[in-house]
C-alpha cells in the first residue's frame, strides 16, 4: 500500500480464495504505474464483518478514497464497504459477483449442497480424493480452461467451515436485499464485469442492471468465473479506464 494516503486500487478476492487471484492483474497495473493492493478477507464470517475488516485495513493505511475491485464474494464485500464507509470508496468494480440468490447457479450443485450439511459435509470434504475436488473446481473456469493450483490450495486452507460459512454469508446478504437494489440506493459509480462463460453465476442475471444510470456493464467473451486470472488484461483495462 502507499504510505502517503494517495489514491489506490484495492482488490478483494472471493469465497475460499486468496489475494493470489489478483497476481496477474497486479502485474498489469504495475506496468502502467497504477498502485494497487490486495486485501486478504477473513472467511467464514458475515459480509458486514468482512467489510468492517477491509475498512479497518484501509484506515490503518490512511487510504481514501479508493477504487474497490471485488471478485465474486469480494464484490459483495466491496458493496457493503460502500454502505458502511462511503468516504473510503470512490468507485466499485464488481467482477463475477452474484446479484441475486437465484443467480448463484454453482451454489445449487449437489456437491455443494452436501458440503453444507452438518457432520456429513465435513466428513465428505475430508474423505474426497484430490482428483474429485479438482474435477469439481473446473466449473470456475470457462470450458477447456485450466484451474490454477493455488485455487485448490486456497480452498483446502479455507476448509469446509470457512467455505460454507462464506457461502451462507452470501445468501444472507443477498437475501436481505439484492445487489442491484443496494447499488441503486448507494448511487455510486459501478462497473459490473462478467465472463460470458461463467458457470458459477448465471450471466443472464446481468439483466437486473439494465437501465441503472450508475452501473456500466462489461462482458468478457472467453472467460468463466475467474476473469482476473483467465483474462487479466481485460480486467486491467476496466480498472485503468476509471483511473
Order of alpha helices (4+ residues) and beta strands (2+ residues): beta-alpha-beta-alpha-beta-alpha-beta-alpha-alpha-alpha-alpha-alpha-beta-beta-alpha-alpha
